[in-house]
Amino acid sequence: MFYHLLKYVLLGPLLRVVFRPRIEGLEHVPASGPAIVAGNHLSFSDHFLMPAVLKRRITFLAKAEYFTGPGLKGRLTAFFFRSAGQIPVDRSGKEAGQAAIREGLGVLAEGELLGIYPEGTRSHDGRLYKGKVGVAVMALRAGVPVIPCAMIGTFEAQPPGKVVPTLHPVVIRFGRPLDFSRYAGMESEKAILRAITDEIMYAILTLSGQEYVDQYAAVVKAEQTAAKGEKERRFPRAPLS
C-alpha cells in the first residue's frame, strides 16, 4: 500500500514535476510476467525516477547500508526503502553475490519486475563500467527477458554526494527486450555469463551514449581513492597561517 501511495500520491507526481523526465521505449516493458530491467546507475534519484514512470511495480535489490544507517535519518531511510518494497542485499563477503541472486530469483518467481544495476554501484564519474555476471545468472535460471534501460541526465541533476538535486533535463530510455533462451541450461559456463552480461551492457551503452570503461566501478573507485590518499600523504597541505 505504501508503495502505491509513494508512486501515485506523495513522491511520483513530485518527481514528474521537478524532473519532467522524457520517457522513451516504455512499450518495451512487458505488461505482465517476470522480467529483469537492467540499467545504468548514475544517481541516488535513479531508485525513484524509474519506478515513478513504469506502469508496473518494480522491486530493486538495494544495498544493505540503506537499511542499517544510524540515528533518526538511518531509521527513516530504512523505513522508506522497506515500505517501498526494496530488498536489502549485503554486498560484503563471499556469499553476497549468491544472496543477491537468491533474492532476485524470488522476485521473478512471483511474476514481478526486478530492477538491477549490473555495475554493482553508482558510477562516480558518469561513465559506464563493466557489468557483473549476476544479471546473466538470474536471466538464465529464471528464463526471463532482460530490458535494458538508460538513465540520462540524473548524474548532472544529483551526482554522488549531492543531497538536494538540481533542475536538469532527464531522459529515461528503455530498449528492446533481450532474449537469452538460446543459452538455457548454461548458467554454469563462465564464458557464456560474461558474453550475456557484455551484451546487456552494450545495449545500455547504446541507449545512454556514455563512455565505457572495461573495469569494475568499485575497483576503479578504490584505486582512485588509494591514489588520492597516497598523494595527500606524500604532499600534505601546509596549514593556513
C-alpha positions as CSV (number, residue, x, y, z in Angstrom):
1,M,0.0,0.0,0.0
2,F,2.8,2.4,0.9
3,Y,4.5,1.7,-2.4
4,H,1.4,2.9,-4.4
5,L,1.0,5.8,-2.0
6,L,4.5,6.9,-2.8
7,K,4.2,6.3,-6.5
8,Y,0.8,7.9,-7.2
9,V,0.3,10.5,-4.4
10,L,3.5,11.5,-2.5
11,L,6.6,11.1,-4.5
12,G,5.8,10.2,-8.1
13,P,3.9,13.4,-9.0
14,L,6.6,15.5,-7.3
15,L,9.4,13.8,-9.3
16,R,7.5,14.2,-12.5
17,V,7.0,17.9,-11.9
18,V,10.6,18.6,-10.7
19,F,12.5,16.5,-13.3
20,R,9.9,16.4,-16.1
21,P,11.5,13.2,-17.4
22,R,11.1,12.3,-21.1
23,I,10.2,8.6,-21.4
24,E,11.2,6.6,-24.5
25,G,10.6,3.0,-25.3
26,L,8.1,2.3,-22.4
27,E,6.3,-0.1,-24.7
28,H,9.3,-2.5,-24.4
29,V,8.5,-3.2,-20.8
30,P,6.1,-6.2,-20.7
31,A,2.6,-5.5,-19.3
32,S,2.7,-8.7,-17.2
33,G,5.0,-11.6,-16.3
34,P,8.5,-11.7,-14.9
35,A,11.4,-9.7,-16.4
36,I,14.6,-8.0,-15.4
37,V,15.1,-4.3,-16.0
38,A,18.9,-3.7,-16.1
39,G,20.0,-0.1,-16.1
40,N,23.0,2.2,-15.6
41,H,23.3,3.8,-12.2
42,L,24.3,7.4,-12.0
43,S,22.4,8.9,-9.1
44,F,20.5,8.1,-5.9
45,S,17.5,9.5,-7.6
46,D,17.5,6.6,-10.1
47,H,15.9,4.5,-7.4
48,F,12.8,6.7,-7.6
49,L,12.6,8.1,-11.1
50,M,12.4,4.7,-12.9
51,P,9.6,3.3,-10.7
52,A,7.7,6.6,-11.0
53,V,7.4,6.2,-14.8
54,L,6.7,2.5,-15.0
55,K,3.1,1.3,-15.1
56,R,4.0,-1.8,-13.2
57,R,5.6,-2.2,-9.8
58,I,9.4,-2.9,-9.8
59,T,11.5,-4.2,-7.0
60,F,15.1,-3.3,-6.7
61,L,17.9,-5.1,-4.9
62,A,19.2,-2.2,-2.7
63,K,22.5,-2.2,-0.8
64,A,22.1,-3.2,2.9
65,E,23.6,0.1,4.0
66,Y,20.4,1.9,3.2
67,F,18.7,-0.2,5.9
68,T,21.3,0.0,8.6
69,G,22.2,3.7,8.9
70,P,22.5,5.2,12.4
71,G,20.2,7.7,14.0
72,L,16.9,9.1,13.0
73,K,18.0,9.6,9.4
74,G,19.0,6.0,9.2
75,R,15.8,4.7,10.6
76,L,13.7,6.9,8.3
77,T,15.7,5.7,5.3
78,A,15.3,2.1,6.3
79,F,11.6,2.6,6.8
80,F,11.3,4.3,3.4
81,F,13.1,1.5,1.5
82,R,11.3,-1.3,3.3
83,S,7.9,0.3,2.8
84,A,8.7,0.8,-0.9
85,G,9.3,-3.0,-1.2
86,Q,13.0,-2.8,-1.8
87,I,15.2,-5.7,-0.8
88,P,18.4,-5.3,1.2
89,V,21.4,-7.1,-0.1
90,D,24.7,-7.4,1.8
91,R,27.4,-6.7,-0.7
92,S,30.3,-7.9,1.5
93,G,31.7,-11.4,1.9
94,K,31.8,-14.4,-0.4
95,E,28.1,-15.1,-0.1
96,A,27.0,-11.7,-1.1
97,G,26.6,-12.4,-4.8
98,Q,24.7,-15.6,-4.2
99,A,22.4,-13.9,-1.7
100,A,21.5,-11.3,-4.2
101,I,20.8,-13.9,-6.8
102,R,18.5,-15.8,-4.5
103,E,16.6,-12.7,-3.6
104,G,16.3,-11.7,-7.2
105,L,15.0,-15.1,-8.3
106,G,12.4,-14.9,-5.5
107,V,11.1,-11.7,-7.0
108,L,11.0,-13.2,-10.5
109,A,9.3,-16.4,-9.3
110,E,6.4,-14.1,-8.1
111,G,6.0,-12.9,-11.7
112,E,7.2,-9.4,-10.9
113,L,9.7,-7.0,-12.4
114,L,13.2,-7.0,-10.9
115,G,15.3,-3.9,-11.2
116,I,19.1,-4.3,-11.1
117,Y,22.2,-2.3,-11.8
118,P,24.8,-4.7,-13.3
119,E,27.6,-2.3,-12.5
120,G,27.0,-3.1,-8.8
121,T,27.4,0.5,-7.6
122,R,26.8,4.1,-8.7
123,S,29.1,5.5,-11.3
124,H,31.3,8.1,-9.5
125,D,32.2,9.9,-12.7
126,G,29.3,9.5,-15.1
127,R,30.9,6.7,-17.2
128,L,29.5,3.2,-17.7
129,Y,31.5,0.4,-16.1
130,K,31.9,-3.3,-16.6
131,G,28.8,-5.3,-15.5
132,K,28.8,-8.2,-13.0
133,V,27.5,-11.5,-14.2
134,G,24.8,-11.9,-11.6
135,V,22.2,-10.5,-14.0
136,A,23.1,-13.2,-16.5
137,V,22.7,-15.9,-13.9
138,M,19.3,-14.7,-12.9
139,A,18.1,-14.3,-16.6
140,L,19.1,-17.9,-17.4
141,R,17.9,-19.5,-14.2
142,A,14.5,-17.8,-14.3
143,G,14.2,-17.9,-18.1
144,V,13.2,-14.3,-18.4
145,P,14.0,-11.4,-20.8
146,V,16.2,-8.5,-19.9
147,I,15.1,-5.0,-20.7
148,P,18.0,-2.6,-20.9
149,C,17.4,0.9,-19.5
150,A,19.4,4.1,-19.7
151,M,19.1,7.0,-17.2
152,I,20.3,10.1,-18.9
153,G,20.8,13.4,-17.0
154,T,20.5,12.1,-13.5
155,F,24.2,12.4,-12.8
156,E,24.1,16.1,-13.6
157,A,21.0,16.5,-11.5
158,Q,22.2,14.7,-8.5
159,P,25.8,13.3,-8.6
160,P,27.1,11.2,-5.8
161,G,27.4,13.2,-2.6
162,K,24.8,15.8,-3.6
163,V,21.8,15.7,-1.3
164,V,19.4,18.1,-3.0
165,P,19.1,17.6,-6.7
166,T,19.2,20.5,-9.2
167,L,16.9,21.0,-12.1
168,H,18.3,19.2,-15.2
169,P,16.6,17.5,-18.2
170,V,16.2,13.8,-17.6
171,V,15.6,11.1,-20.2
172,I,14.6,7.5,-19.2
173,R,15.1,5.2,-22.2
174,F,14.1,1.6,-22.4
175,G,15.4,-0.8,-25.1
176,R,14.0,-3.9,-26.8
177,P,13.9,-7.0,-24.5
178,L,17.0,-9.2,-24.8
179,D,16.2,-12.9,-25.1
180,F,18.8,-15.3,-23.9
181,S,16.8,-18.6,-24.1
182,R,19.4,-19.9,-26.6
183,Y,21.8,-20.3,-23.6
184,A,19.3,-22.1,-21.4
185,G,21.0,-24.6,-19.0
186,M,24.4,-22.9,-19.5
187,E,24.4,-20.7,-16.4
188,S,27.5,-22.5,-15.1
189,E,29.6,-21.6,-18.1
190,K,31.7,-18.5,-17.2
191,A,32.3,-17.5,-20.8
192,I,28.5,-17.6,-21.5
193,L,27.7,-15.5,-18.5
194,R,30.3,-12.9,-19.5
195,A,29.1,-12.8,-23.1
196,I,25.5,-12.3,-21.9
197,T,26.5,-9.6,-19.4
198,D,28.6,-7.8,-22.0
199,E,25.6,-7.9,-24.4
200,I,23.4,-6.3,-21.8
201,M,26.0,-3.6,-21.0
202,Y,26.4,-2.9,-24.7
203,A,22.6,-2.4,-25.1
204,I,22.7,0.0,-22.1
205,L,25.7,1.8,-23.7
206,T,23.9,2.2,-27.0
207,L,20.9,3.7,-25.2
208,S,22.8,6.0,-22.9
209,G,25.7,7.2,-25.1
210,Q,28.1,7.1,-22.1
211,E,31.8,6.5,-22.2
212,Y,32.5,2.8,-21.4
213,V,35.2,1.6,-19.1
214,D,36.1,-2.2,-19.2
215,Q,36.7,-2.3,-15.5
216,Y,34.5,-2.7,-12.4
217,A,33.5,0.6,-11.0
218,A,34.2,-0.4,-7.4
219,V,37.8,-1.3,-8.4
220,V,38.4,1.9,-10.2
221,K,36.9,3.9,-7.4
222,A,39.1,2.1,-4.8
223,E,42.2,2.7,-6.9
224,Q,41.5,6.4,-7.2
225,T,40.8,6.8,-3.5
226,A,44.0,5.0,-2.7
227,A,46.0,7.1,-5.1
228,K,44.5,10.3,-3.7
229,G,45.3,9.2,-0.1
230,E,48.9,8.4,-1.2
231,K,49.2,11.8,-2.8
232,E,48.0,13.6,0.3
233,R,50.3,11.6,2.5
234,R,53.3,12.4,0.3
235,F,52.3,16.1,-0.3
236,P,50.3,17.2,2.8
237,R,48.7,20.6,2.6
238,A,50.5,23.3,4.5
239,P,48.5,24.7,7.4
240,L,46.8,28.0,6.9
241,S,48.6,30.8,8.8
